Amino acid sequence: MSAPVAAAPPLPKPSEVTGKIKHKKVRTEPIYYLFTVPTLILLSVGITLPAVVGIFFSFTNYIGVGEWEFIGFSNYKVMFSDPAILQSYLFTLGFSLVTVIVVNIISFLLAVGLTSRIRFKVVLRAVFVIPMVISGIIIAYVFNFLFSNSLPALGEALGIGWLSESLLGNPDMAWLAIVIVTAWQAIPSTLLIYIAGILSIPGDVYEAADIDGASKTQQLMRITLPLVLGYVVINIVIGFKNFLNAYDIIVGLTNGGPGTSTRSVAMSIIQGFFGGDYAYQMANATIFFIIAILIALLQLSMNRGRN
């Protein structure tokens, strides 16, 4: 005759388990503070504190040295009626919008090609990222020579009138040269992000699409593009932020000319610092900072709503 089976001990109630977990204290390892605190200190001293000081001086008549007086919003009122400032904002926003579109379209198409089954794709990836490691001012001086000498000479030899003149000397076309050079340097970093996004897509998805008879174009539009949409938003936000701060390439190509047709907001701010308009340009920098933040928040909110 078999022995009676002992009854299993009662399981704890969910409330008891939840209560124990809820009241358990999580201890933070001191090593995390070792990495976090110095970074916060450097960030505060190197970025936050100067920004706060600059915003304060935007309400004064400070020229960079000597005494100053508090003048309220006078710098901001003058800035909104200054045609040179308005022109710099118009150029910067237009240039940034066109460049970010050009860069993302070309980078995405290159990423699709460099992740497909083509020969020497590893070598081609290395070649395409070379512009990323070259200084912007060096790139600008090289292209300045090409636009000012090589291309006009080629245009004269071929009898092409519009190519015989330098784009950099044309007030209506100089911005196009800046877009070309800026895109040439910015495409590699954007390309790497798109390559990472495309490679993160499982291959089973494409195999299933092949079995269903989907063409390469249909796979691109209905699989690749929707699945890398998050990477598109990242590239747009990063690219737009970088292009808003365009400075070195513009200085090397046109120095803001002809006239002031290609002067960016960053150029106006920096030149004002050295020209005795410290407080006035700090007001300009404050407004520019607010605009950049609003644009970034708008882009991120649009992506959040899509998801």
PyMOL commands that set and color helices and strands:
alter all, ss='L'
color gray80, all
select helices_A, chain A and resi 14-22+30-57+74-79+83-114+121-128+130-133+136-158+167-169+174-199+203-211+216-227+229-244+248-253+265-274+278-306
alter helices_A, ss='H'
color red, helices_A
deselect
rebuild
show_as cartoon
